[in-house]
Amino acid sequence: MESRFDLFENELAARFAKRFAGAGLVIHDSPLPKSTQELVSLRASQINGCGHCIDMHVKEAAAAGESAVRLHLVAAWRESTVFTEAEQAALALAEEGTRTADASPGVSDATWALVRKHYDDDQTAALVCLVALINAANRLAVITHKKGGSYEVGMFAEAVRG
């Protein structure tokens, strides 16, 4: 299956993508730990079946020093001992925020309480915005059949800041 459409080759889509990426920079530069950002992005991308985003976030996390064990266990984080309670709260928010159609209450009060226990207001804001943004990015890539496998560390940052 080949990519259906290159969003960066269309003028309107490229303008949108630049602004969309700019929103991502706000989160990237936030006080939310970078490792948490990558784990959350990876988990939502796994749920959404987005090969391109899984590829990107695994490679970026590994380049930043994330262990292979933790990356391999993100999909089964509840059955793992390698994530902190704060990371577990973020991963729960990522799952519940991604699976809104699967769970009528959306994000549970219990998950929200754990998030608020571990993250201050700015980190919580970044986490909520990240879950929304990665879900939108997954949809853009899945709709256009953007494939995983060719991402190189730093590609996204270069495209956005360049």
Buried (B, 14 or more C-beta within 10 A) or exposed (E): EEEEEEBEEEEEBEEEBEEBBEEBEEBBEBEBBBBBBBBBBBBBBBBBEBBBBBBBBBBBBBEEEBEEEBBEBBBEBEEBEEBEEBBBBBBBBBBBBBBEEEEEEEBEEEBBEBBEEBBEEEBBBBBBBBBBBBBEBBEBBBEBEBBBEEBEEEEBBEEBEE
